[in-house]
Amino acid sequence: MNEKDHLHFETLSIHAGDERGMGTPLAIPITQTVAYRFKSIADAANLFSLEAEGSIYSRLTNPTVEILEKRIAALEGGIGAVAVSSGLAANLLALFPLMGPGLEFIASNRLYGGSIAQFHEAFEKFGWHCHFVNIDDFEGIKNLITEKTRAIFCESQANPSTHIADIEILAEIAHTHDIPLIVDNTIPSPYLIKPFLWGADIVVHSTTKFINGHGTSMGGIVVDGGTFPWKDQPHFQSLHQPSGSYHGLQFIEKFPNAAYITYARSVGLRDLGFCQSAFNAFDTLKGIDTLSLRMEKHVKNGLKIATFLEKHPQIEKVHYAGLPGSPYFKRAQKYSPQGISPVFCFDLKGGYDAGVKLVENCKLFAHAATIGEATSLIIHPASTTHKQLEEGQLKSAGISPNTIRLSVGIENVDDLIQDLEKAL
Ligand SMILES: Cc1ncc(COP(=O)(O)O)c(C=O)c1O
């Protein structure tokens, strides 16, 4: 374990994972290379057979990307991570070591629309079946688990309903049935919610959002909490069976504590190919330097704006777990005690037309299909981010035709309120 692992979040955000030592550039260099010189034939052979750690080819590892992986693993409290090219690539990589044709997983029906579409459509083509559930229906979840089920998947704070998952209970259900809990922690970032503290086994992120924070680089990451007992669970065949491409190596024997994350990189990333670029890793690391400061400001601004909207006569309902009237307020206080990430939605009186008018009237809130940036953002989910969803899926995701989503930035909050007030 690195001595930096014991430092506080703000310090880890700036230092964790950077073990380059004296005499190296102060800034993290962008190692813009495809391949690395081997020391010898024996060295190359050892690297290829996973007998030694080191760089072969940037689809698998890259020194800049490696610092990002170690930094986010430290911020989440995990044992290792694999960075990929987007958040949806992270979903795929997280499930890849666990799944196979004919196998199933259970996912919350309150996920980001793109994740629902991915699970519903693309994964079916691999023969992976997703059961979408009300993630608060614990009995329903238990009843759905069979010998084919390989994971439970939820968002810690859902986009955009601010539903807060009861991670502790979900982890207990998962573990009772010998399967891991995967938590998408994109919306709160590890600054606000720490899924591993509550029993989650794997965390995924779209680093495109708050972790990067400036909307300049796509990225995703899978983090291994290191506590799931893969060794005792032979139904995770990829980790237990001899690997053909590594001459019969059994990941669980060779890497007893890191079989999952090593398989994710050595087979998943190698064969699926969606590696993160060195430049994006560098840019995302720059974003992480200020993650704690930004999140504090995001949280404060979000609460003020939610409170303003709740009192506004043209607003029907504000869906924001940081308000005492929210059904998730208590859970938010438990899991996200420093406040709620400011990606939330509200329903407007006046239906669809009023929504269009509001979006078009805003001057500071930019109309764009993303979240988690310094800039405040506004969008109409039913016609954009959640457009792929059917009516029933929209309903369970908490989206109506008159729903507007905000991602509150870090501008002066009075200016933001004035922008909304004028637009309303
Ligand atoms: C919660 C959540 N997870 C995953 C994703 C997908 O991330 P990406 O766009 O980086 O693939 C998003 C995108 O908005 C998201 O909001």
The ligand as an SDF file (V2000), in Angstrom:
LIG
                    3D

 16 16  0  0  0  0  0  0  0  0999 V2000
  -24.8520    8.3600  -14.8290 C   0  0  0  0  0  0  0  0  0  0  0  0
  -24.2100    8.1900  -16.1730 C   0  0  0  0  0  0  0  0  0  0  0  0
  -23.5450    7.0610  -16.4380 N   0  0  0  0  0  0  0  0  0  0  0  0
  -22.9580    6.8580  -17.6410 C   0  0  0  0  0  0  0  0  0  0  0  0
  -23.0250    7.8060  -18.6320 C   0  0  0  0  0  0  0  0  0  0  0  0
  -22.3850    7.5440  -19.9530 C   0  0  0  0  0  0  0  0  0  0  0  0
  -21.1930    8.2470  -20.0400 O   0  0  0  0  0  0  0  0  0  0  0  0
  -20.4590    8.6120  -21.4170 P   0  0  0  0  0  0  0  0  0  0  0  0
  -21.3000    9.6260  -22.1000 O   0  0  0  0  0  0  0  0  0  0  0  0
  -19.1240    9.0910  -20.9780 O   0  0  0  0  0  0  0  0  0  0  0  0
  -20.3840    7.3230  -22.2040 O   0  0  0  0  0  0  0  0  0  0  0  0
  -23.7000    9.0080  -18.3890 C   0  0  0  0  0  0  0  0  0  0  0  0
  -23.8020   10.0390  -19.4310 C   0  0  0  0  0  0  0  0  0  0  0  0
  -24.4530   11.0410  -19.2620 O   0  0  0  0  0  0  0  0  0  0  0  0
  -24.3060    9.2030  -17.1180 C   0  0  0  0  0  0  0  0  0  0  0  0
  -24.9880   10.3210  -16.8220 O   0  0  0  0  0  0  0  0  0  0  0  0
  1  2  1  0
  2  3  1  0
  2 15  2  0
  3  4  2  0
  4  5  1  0
  5  6  1  0
  5 12  2  0
  6  7  1  0
  7  8  1  0
  8  9  2  0
  8 10  1  0
  8 11  1  0
 12 13  1  0
 12 15  1  0
 13 14  2  0
 15 16  1  0
M  END
$$$$
